[in-house]
Amino acid sequence: MAAPRCSALALWVWGTGERLGSLLTLISKPFCSAAAASRPLDAQRLAERLRAQKQEQKTKKERVPTNPVQRRVQELVRFTQQLQRVHPNVLAKALSRGIVHQDKDLVVINKPYGLPVHGGPGVQLCISDVLPILAKMLRGHKAEPLHLCHRLDKETTGVMVLAWEKEVAHQVQKLFRTRQVAKKYWAITVRAPVPSAGVVDIPITEKEVQGQQHHHKMTLSPSYRMDNGKMVRVRTSRNAHVAVTQYQVLSSTLSSALLELQPITGIKHQLRVHLSFGLDCPILGDHKYSDWNRLAPQKLSVGTLKKLGLPQSKARHIPLHLHARQLILPALGSRNEELHLVCKLPRYFLCSLSRLGLEMPSQDPNGDYDTGHLGAQ
């Protein structure tokens, strides 16, 4: 399992956070000790203490796994944790380097893994927090903040559309609400769906997990059920939402598959629920929806774990393999043509494809874009 490079963010940001944290730790302790002793420290004694504490830190440093896959998993864990502690300016700079498209109305970024779009409990940094900084980096200090046009889950990577003007953002949001935006996601799944292509049309609702108070999940709310071998219509829940997903297998093995998904509707966690509970092939790294009754790391087969080079005890660190691959925006404002937006797959996604023996399609099934040469996110 490989950690995403995310260009500047994974390498530069992670290293910066580590250096800053070490520096603060090393400097604060000597000065606190000096204040307590009520006597000044000369340069030599201060340097000696710094060297001693640095050496102590090295000895206490976390053991680095010898297995390269486990090492990359460890790096990915650190990377996602570091995203929440990085300075907003650094995050904005990294997002600017991942811009997919920019014109006078829109800015389209390749959203990295583990970064929430909106703030909330426990969220220290999110995309909406850095939009004013990103705007200034792109248009100067007098630029107005960019505006969100839609959202992606924290663990989902890929195409994310921003607008310069609030009015344009509202127009794009309306296109999403009225289902005029064509969306394509790619996902690696545990097991392959049968049949290999089709449509899942099952309503979705939110329910509390039995035996786990205050823990809710989205789940299926089918209109029919089997009763003594007969199909019986059931009363539709008033809280159920119509949910429709079109899917197609791009590559598969006996234990995994690469799927292209087109959500016709936009219900919360729709793709994850339809794949796991509707088709019995949960997304790799989906620790929430792989089992309805348990809140535990995804259980993988021995064969899959062997291919990934991981023990089951490390499965909890496997990231969600769901990528917003493509958006097609209809003509808007002064633009008279459709806008096709495509985002490269993150590095860890590509590495998982290789390890699981899944092949990249040489061309999109509909001929929309070439996928033969994909770089890292």
HELIX and SHEET records of a PDB file:
HELIX    1   1 ALA A    8  ALA A    8  1                                   1    
HELIX    2   2 LEU A    9  VAL A   13  3                                   5    
HELIX    3   3 TRP A   14  ALA A   37  1                                  24    
HELIX    4   4 ALA A   43  LYS A   60  1                                  18    
HELIX    5   5 PRO A   68  LEU A   83  1                                  16    
HELIX    6   6 PRO A   88  ARG A   97  1                                  10    
HELIX    7   7 ILE A  127  ARG A  139  1                                  13    
HELIX    8   8 LYS A  166  ARG A  177  1                                  12    
HELIX    9   9 GLN A  270  VAL A  273  1                                   4    
HELIX   10  10 HIS A  274  GLY A  278  3                                   5    
HELIX   11  11 VAL A  302  LEU A  308  1                                   7    
HELIX   12  12 GLN A  312  HIS A  317  5                                   6    
HELIX   13  13 ARG A  347  LEU A  356  1                                  10    
SHEET    1   A 4 ILE A  99  GLN A 102  0                                        
SHEET    2   A 4 LEU A 106  LYS A 111 -1                                        
SHEET    3   A 4 THR A 157  ALA A 163 -1                                        
SHEET    4   A 4 HIS A 147  LEU A 148 -1                                        
SHEET    1   B 8 ILE A  99  GLN A 102  0                                        
SHEET    2   B 8 LEU A 106  LYS A 111 -1                                        
SHEET    3   B 8 THR A 157  ALA A 163 -1                                        
SHEET    4   B 8 LEU A 322  LEU A 329  1                                        
SHEET    5   B 8 ALA A 182  VAL A 190 -1                                        
SHEET    6   B 8 SER A 256  PRO A 263 -1                                        
SHEET    7   B 8 VAL A 244  SER A 252 -1                                        
SHEET    8   B 8 ALA A 197  ASP A 201 -1                                        
SHEET    1   C 5 ILE A  99  GLN A 102  0                                        
SHEET    2   C 5 LEU A 106  LYS A 111 -1                                        
SHEET    3   C 5 THR A 157  ALA A 163 -1                                        
SHEET    4   C 5 LEU A 322  LEU A 329  1                                        
SHEET    5   C 5 LEU A 339  VAL A 342 -1                                        
SHEET    1   D 2 ILE A 204  GLU A 208  0                                        
SHEET    2   D 2 HIS A 216  LEU A 220 -1                                        
SHEET    1   E 2 TYR A 224  ASP A 227  0                                        
SHEET    2   E 2 LYS A 230  ARG A 233 -1                                        
END                                                                             
